[in-house]
Structures are given as structure tokens and as C-alpha cells.
Amino acid sequence: MQSHRPSDAGAVPVDQHLKIGLALLNDGKAWEALLVFKKALEQDAANPFYLSYYGLCMAKVEKNATKALPFCERAIQKNFIRPELFCNLGKVYLLKGDRRRAYQAFKKGLSIDRSHLELRIELSRMGARRQPVFPFLSRNNVFNHLVGILCYKLSGVS
């Protein structure tokens, strides 16, 4: 733990940044969490958790997932065995609109920890896609699309 110097009045020890930032993020206060993680990165720029959560908060607050992705990707390069880092990466990909990469990140996180609840929830929110009717055609092919819709409607699933 870092000690406070007199000039550091009001400063938060580095090991508390993650706890405070996560609490703010969980309370829906992404802007405040962003500031906490920014301060944490100033003190420990190599910490993968600070990088990852800073990237996630940036994507939420600034609505710029492209700018936030490098933070999450660097976090995984530094610590690739923590499922929560893949969960954050997947969330940023979702905010960017890249569902394929989000899915891959969530699945990679689950390969590390199959019981990780947040990853399971995120995958569930994404929904399951059925296999294309004609696997030899691309998913976006008009025949796959139209026949897929028809099959879905005929299956009675609503």
C-alpha cells in the first residue's frame, strides 16, 4: 500500500482505485469511474485492470470505442488469463458495433473461466444465432436471409 504524504491530502492509495472505480461503474457512474481509473493509470500505467476498465469507461462516456479499444487490448497483452479483461474487451466491441469480435472475446473469457457469470450474461444478451440455412453461402446472402426468415416463422418461435 502506498503511504500518503502531507501534500497528497485527499489522494487515494493505488490499491483502492480499482475498488472505488468498480463501485462507481456498478452504480452507473461511468464518468466518475473514468476519472478514478485515469488517476490510477497515472500512478500505475502498466496495471492491466486499470487499462481495461479505463478503456471500458472511455467507450461508455466518450462514445468512442475505437479510441478505447487499445486500452483493453493492451490489458489483455499484459494479463491474458483474467476473464474480466476479456469481458471488458467484449463490451467495448459491442459498443463499437462489432458483434463478431465481442462474441469472440466473451468466448475466450469463458474458455478461461467457464463459470464467469458476467461473461455468461453478456453472451446471453447477445442471443444465439442459428446456423445459416445454406452453409455454403455467406450468412448475408439474400437466399440465406429470406429462407432463414421463412424457416424461423414456420418454426412457431416468437
C-alpha positions as CSV (number, residue, x, y, z in Angstrom):
1,M,0.0,0.0,0.0
2,Q,1.2,3.5,-0.8
3,S,1.6,5.9,2.1
4,H,0.2,9.4,2.0
5,R,2.5,12.4,2.1
6,P,1.2,15.6,3.5
7,S,0.8,17.1,0.0
8,D,-1.3,14.1,-1.0
9,A,-4.3,15.2,1.1
10,G,-7.4,13.5,-0.3
11,A,-5.3,11.1,-2.5
12,V,-6.5,7.5,-2.8
13,P,-4.0,4.7,-2.4
14,V,-3.4,2.9,-5.7
15,D,-4.8,-0.4,-4.5
16,Q,-8.1,1.3,-3.7
17,H,-8.6,2.8,-7.2
18,L,-9.9,-0.5,-8.6
19,K,-12.4,-1.0,-5.8
20,I,-13.7,2.6,-5.9
21,G,-13.8,2.7,-9.8
22,L,-15.7,-0.6,-9.9
23,A,-18.2,0.6,-7.3
24,L,-18.8,3.8,-9.3
25,L,-19.1,1.8,-12.6
26,N,-21.6,-0.6,-11.0
27,D,-23.6,2.4,-9.8
28,G,-23.9,3.7,-13.3
29,K,-21.4,6.5,-12.7
30,A,-19.1,5.8,-15.6
31,W,-17.9,9.4,-15.8
32,E,-16.7,9.3,-12.2
33,A,-15.2,5.9,-12.7
34,L,-13.3,7.1,-15.7
35,L,-11.7,9.8,-13.6
36,V,-10.7,7.3,-10.9
37,F,-9.2,4.9,-13.5
38,K,-7.4,7.8,-15.2
39,K,-5.8,8.8,-11.8
40,A,-4.9,5.1,-11.2
41,L,-3.2,4.9,-14.6
42,E,-1.2,8.0,-13.8
43,Q,0.2,6.1,-10.8
44,D,0.5,2.6,-12.4
45,A,0.3,2.7,-16.2
46,A,1.1,-1.0,-16.5
47,N,-1.8,-2.3,-14.4
48,P,-4.0,-4.4,-16.8
49,F,-7.1,-3.8,-14.7
50,Y,-6.7,-0.1,-14.8
51,L,-6.1,-0.2,-18.5
52,S,-9.1,-2.4,-19.2
53,Y,-11.6,-0.6,-17.0
54,Y,-10.3,2.8,-18.2
55,G,-11.0,1.6,-21.8
56,L,-14.5,0.4,-20.9
57,C,-15.3,3.7,-19.1
58,M,-13.9,5.7,-22.0
59,A,-16.1,3.8,-24.5
60,K,-19.2,4.4,-22.4
61,V,-18.5,8.0,-21.5
62,E,-16.9,9.4,-24.7
63,K,-18.9,7.1,-27.0
64,N,-15.7,6.4,-28.8
65,A,-15.0,2.6,-28.7
66,T,-12.3,2.9,-31.4
67,K,-10.2,5.1,-29.1
68,A,-10.9,2.9,-26.1
69,L,-10.0,-0.5,-27.7
70,P,-6.2,-0.1,-27.4
71,F,-6.5,0.2,-23.6
72,C,-8.5,-3.1,-23.4
73,E,-6.2,-4.8,-25.9
74,R,-3.0,-3.8,-24.0
75,A,-4.6,-5.0,-20.8
76,I,-5.0,-8.5,-22.3
77,Q,-1.5,-8.4,-23.7
78,K,-0.3,-7.8,-20.1
79,N,-2.5,-10.4,-18.4
80,F,-4.3,-12.8,-20.8
81,I,-5.6,-15.1,-18.1
82,R,-8.2,-12.9,-16.5
83,P,-11.7,-13.4,-17.8
84,E,-12.9,-10.0,-16.7
85,L,-10.4,-8.3,-19.1
86,F,-12.0,-10.3,-22.0
87,C,-15.4,-9.3,-20.7
88,N,-14.5,-5.6,-20.9
89,L,-13.0,-6.0,-24.3
90,G,-16.2,-7.7,-25.5
91,K,-18.3,-4.9,-24.1
92,V,-16.2,-2.3,-25.9
93,Y,-16.6,-4.3,-29.1
94,L,-20.3,-4.3,-28.6
95,L,-20.3,-0.5,-28.1
96,K,-18.3,-0.3,-31.3
97,G,-21.0,-2.4,-33.1
98,D,-18.6,-5.3,-33.8
99,R,-20.7,-8.2,-32.5
100,R,-18.4,-10.9,-34.0
101,R,-15.3,-9.7,-32.1
102,A,-17.4,-9.2,-29.0
103,Y,-18.6,-12.8,-29.2
104,Q,-15.0,-14.0,-29.7
105,A,-13.8,-12.0,-26.6
106,F,-16.7,-13.3,-24.4
107,K,-16.0,-16.9,-25.6
108,K,-12.3,-16.5,-24.9
109,G,-13.0,-15.3,-21.4
110,L,-15.3,-18.3,-20.8
111,S,-12.5,-20.6,-22.0
112,I,-10.5,-19.3,-19.1
113,D,-13.4,-19.5,-16.5
114,R,-16.5,-21.4,-17.6
115,S,-18.4,-20.2,-14.6
116,H,-17.8,-16.4,-15.0
117,L,-21.3,-15.0,-14.5
118,E,-20.8,-11.7,-16.2
119,L,-19.5,-13.3,-19.4
120,R,-22.4,-15.7,-19.4
121,I,-24.8,-12.8,-19.0
122,E,-23.2,-10.9,-21.9
123,L,-23.4,-13.9,-24.2
124,S,-27.0,-14.5,-23.3
125,R,-27.8,-10.8,-24.0
126,M,-26.3,-11.2,-27.4
127,G,-28.6,-14.0,-28.2
128,A,-27.8,-17.2,-30.1
129,R,-27.7,-17.1,-33.9
130,R,-28.8,-20.1,-35.8
131,Q,-26.7,-21.7,-38.4
132,P,-27.3,-20.4,-42.0
133,V,-29.8,-22.5,-43.9
134,F,-27.3,-22.9,-46.7
135,P,-23.9,-23.1,-45.0
136,F,-22.1,-23.0,-48.4
137,L,-23.4,-19.4,-48.9
138,S,-22.5,-16.4,-46.8
139,R,-24.8,-15.5,-43.9
140,N,-25.6,-12.2,-45.6
141,N,-26.6,-13.9,-48.9
142,V,-30.2,-13.0,-49.8
143,F,-31.3,-16.6,-50.1
144,N,-29.9,-17.5,-46.7
145,H,-31.6,-14.4,-45.3
146,L,-35.0,-14.9,-46.8
147,V,-35.2,-18.7,-46.3
148,G,-33.9,-18.2,-42.8
149,I,-36.7,-15.8,-42.0
150,L,-39.3,-18.2,-43.5
151,C,-37.9,-21.2,-41.5
152,Y,-38.0,-19.1,-38.3
153,K,-41.6,-18.0,-38.9
154,L,-42.7,-21.6,-39.8
155,S,-41.0,-22.9,-36.6
156,G,-43.5,-21.0,-34.5
157,V,-40.9,-19.3,-32.3
158,S,-42.0,-15.8,-31.4
